[in-house]
Amino acid sequence: MAKDKLSRVVKAAKMYYQLDYSQQAVAEELGISRPSVSRLLREAKEQGIVQIRIVDPYQDLQQIGAVIEEHFGLKDCIVVDAPVHDDYIIKEEIGRQTASYLQQIVKDHDIIGTTWGSTMYEVARQLQQKSVHDVVVTQLNGGVSYSEANTYASEIIHYLGRAFHTSPYFLPLPAIVDHIVVKQAIVSDRHIRHVLELGQKANIAVFTVGMRYEDSALYKADYLTDDDMKVLKEKQAVGDICSRMFDINGNLCDEDLNNRTIGIELEDLKEKEYAILAAGGLQKLDAIIGSLQGGYCNVLITDLFTAEALLAWKQKQETSA
């Protein structure tokens, strides 16, 4: 391209793309026709003088989700873009997306099991009603608090039952009891046993992860004794699913505590058609990693901040291997 023509192409491109001139204004400034301006701008793109890059945030989220799916062998990974790194907003966005996901997958005759906590409350309260038949909703683990801390257990089950037009099954019990003989007596009751069996049969389980022992809802609800806390610290527990504490590799941390816990076993989650983990926030990163390492979920719904940190952790592991 001749130097004078190249200069005119560059000038037209700068005026149009950088200075926001209209094509008519560029034409008047350069003393040429408007069709000539269009030709100059087209040449600017063809010659690589102007390079247009379209950033689609939604597409970026899909790509990050796809990478996480591949790295951890998941059925689905949905990444939400919370506008700010704020725990409540992140929970709200994850709740909205998880509710939408459930809305899509739930069909006639499904059995849906769920746990409790503030993230699950956000999921449940944002669920829209769906016309389905013979759906069963059941609680996966006990949720009656020993303290004033609200587990939202009954509200969550109520909202899910309303969304899918069914009377839900409650477990009006503590998550953890002090002695295994107490648990044995409780689960021997035929009504309690029926609810627990429904949890095992559920083809859809939707749950979150609690944080490490000293920050966990279990601790705040006064479920954990001083001895429990000591063992969990020694075993480097990172979080819990359905009140069962595990380390960053997904291994159960305290067999005695596990034996006193009322609810679904973590191994049962591996058999679900959909084992949906709804969790986000960097403070839960290790717990999410542990759940993925343990294979307890096949669907992850999380936020962008956590997803990026998860990929960074994975890359570091692969580099150091």
N, C-alpha and C positions, 0 to 999 in steps of 0.2 A: 504494500500500500504506500502510495506517495506520501512524502512527509507532510505536505500541506493538507492532504485529505485526512491523514491520521490525526493531525492537530485539530481539524474540524470535528472529527468523530469524538475525540476525547473531550473537546469543549462542550459539544452538545450533550454528551453523557453526563458530564459534571453538572451542567445547568439543570438537566432533567432529574437526575437521581440524587444529587447532593444538595442542590439549591431549591429543589421542588418547583422549578419553572414548569408551566404547562407547555405542551408541544407548540401551541400557538405563540407563546411568549419566546420560546427558543427560536422559532422561525423568524420572528420580528427582530430579535437581537442579532441573528446571523444573516439576516437579509435574504432568506430562502423561503421556499414554500413549506407548508406543513407536511405534505407527503415526503418531501426531502428529509425533514427531521426524522420521520418514522424510519426511513431507510438508513439514516446515520445511526440511530439507536439500535436497529436490527444488526447492523455491521458491528457495533460495539459489543454486542452479545456474542456474535459469531466469532469475533477475533479474540474473545476472552478479556477484552478491556473491561467489560461489565460482567461480573459473576454474581448471579442471584442465588442466595441460599435461603430456603424456606425452613424455618424451625417449627416443627409441630410438636408441642409439648406432649400431646396425647400419644403420638407415635413413639417418642422417646420413652415414655412410661411402658408402652407395650414391649419395646425392645429390651428394656431392663428386666421386665417380668419374664420374657422369653429366655434370657440368659440364666436367671435364677432357676427357672423350670429345668433347664438342661443340667445345670451344675448339681442340683439336689434331687433330680429325678421326680419332679412333681407333675401332677396332672394339670394344674393351673397355678399361675402366680399373677395376682392382680396388684398393681402398684398405684396408690392414690397420691395425688399431689396436694398435700396440705399447704395452704398459703403461707403459714408461719410455723416455726418449730415450737409449737405449744401443745402440751400433752392433751388438754381437753379438746382442742380443735382436731388434733390427729385422731383421737378416739372417735370423734363425731364423724370425720370423713371415712375412717375405716368402717364404722358402724353403718354408714349410708351405703357403702359399696358392698359390704357383706350382706346387708338386707336385700340389695338388688340381686346379688348372686343367688341367694336362697330363692328369691322370687322366680328366677329363671329355671332352677333345677328341680324344685319340688313338684312332684306329680302324685297322682292317685296312689294310695296304699303305701306311701313312704312312711318310715318311722324316723322321726327326727329327735336326736338327743342333744341336750345343751347343758352347759354349766353356768356358773354365775360370775358376777363381777361387773365393774363399771363399763368395761368395753362391751361385754355381752348385753348390758342394759342399753347401750347406744344402738346395737344391732337390733334388738327386739323392739324398741320404741319407734324405730323408723321403718319397720316392716309394713308393707301395704297388704291388704287382704287379697287372697287369690282363691279362685273358685276351684277347689279340689275336693276329692271324696275319699273318705276312709283313711285320712292321714292321722298318725299318732304322734303326739309330742310328749316327750318324757324328760325328766331331770336325770342327769348323769351322775351326780354326786350330791351328798348332803350340803346344805347351805345355811343352816340355822347358826347364827353367830352367838358366841359366848359373851360378846361385849356389845357396845352400842354401835359398832361399825356395821354399816348397811351392806349386805351382800347382794341385794336386789334379786335374790333367787326367786321369790314368788312372783314379782313383777315381770321378770323375764319369761317365765313359763306361761303366765297369763297372756302376755302380748303375743307369744308364738301361737298359743291355742286360738286366740281370737283371729289372727291372720289367716290360719288354715282351717278355721271353722271346726274346731274339735275341742273336746274337754281334756285338758292336759293331765298328766300323771306327775304328782309332786313327790318329793322325798323330804318331808318335814323333819329332818334330822340334822345333827351336827356333821360336819365333814370328817372330823377326827374325834375319836373318843379316847379316854385315858387308858383303858385296858382292853386287850383283845377279847376277853370273855364277854365284855359289854357289847362289842361289835357282833360277836357270834350269837348272842341272844337277840340282838336287834334284827339281824339279817335272816334269822330263822323264822321270823314272822312271815306268813304266806303273802300278805299284802305288800310288805316291803320287798320280799323276794321277787314278786311279780314285776314291780317297777324296775328293780335292778336287772332282771332278765330282759325287759324291754330295751334297756340301755345297751345290753350286749347284742340284741337283735337289730338295733337301729342301723339303717343303711346310710344315714346322714348324721354326722356328729359335727356340731359347730361349737368351738371353744376358744378360749384365749390362754395366755400364759401369765402366771403370776411372777412377780419379781423375786430376787434372792431373799433368803430367809428373813433378814432383819428389816427388809422393806416390803415384805409380802403382806397381802390381805390376810393370810392365815395367821401371821403374827399379830396383826392389828385386831383380828377377831378373837384373839386369845386361845387359839388352838394349840400353839406350840409351847411346850414346857422348856425350862432352862436346859434340861438334859437333851431335848430334841434340838435346841438351838446349838448346843455344843457339838453334837454329832454332825449336823448340817454344815456347820462352819468347817469342821475337820475334813468333811468329804467335798467341800467346795461346791455346795449346791448353788445353782444359778437361777432356779425358778421351779414352778410347778404347773402341771396340767391336771385338772380335776383333783386338786389337792395332793397330788403325788409328786414329791420333790426329786429332781434329777440334776446331774452335773452337765457340763458343757458337751460331753460326749453322749448324753442321753441316757446314762446309767442311773438307776434308782439309787438314792443316797442312804436311805435308812430303812432297813427291812422291818424293824419293829414299828416305826411310824407308818410304813406302808400297810402293815398288817392291821393297824388300828384305823385305817382310812375307809370310809364308807362310800362306795361308788365304783365306777367302771375302772378296770385295770388298763394301764397304758398299752399293754400288748393287744388288747381288744380293738384299740383305735386303728391298728395296722390293717385290720380286716374290713374296714368301712369302705363302701363305694365312694363316699365323700367324707374325708376327715379334714374339716376346714378350720385352719388356725387363723384367727383374726387378731392381730397384735401388731403394735408399732411403738415407736419412741425408742431412742437410743438406750434408755435405761433398761429396756427389755431385750437388747440385742443378744446378750449371752444366752438368755432363756430361749429365744427364738432359734439360735444356733443349736442349742441342746435338743430342742424338739425336732429340728430337721435332721440332726445327726442320729437321733434315736428312731427316726422313721415314723413318728407319731402323727404326721399330717401328710396329706397328698395335695392339699390346696393351701396356699398361703395368700393372705390379703394383708398388705402392710403399706406403710407410707414410703415416700421417695427417700427421705433422709435415712431411714432404717435399711431400705433396699440397697442403697449405695454403700452403706457401712457393711452390709452383709457380703456384698461382692468384693469389697476391699479385704475383708477377713478371709474370704475364700482364696483370693489371689495370693495373699500372704502365705496361707497354708501350702498352696501349690508351689510357691517359690522356695519355701524352706524345706520342702519334702525331698 
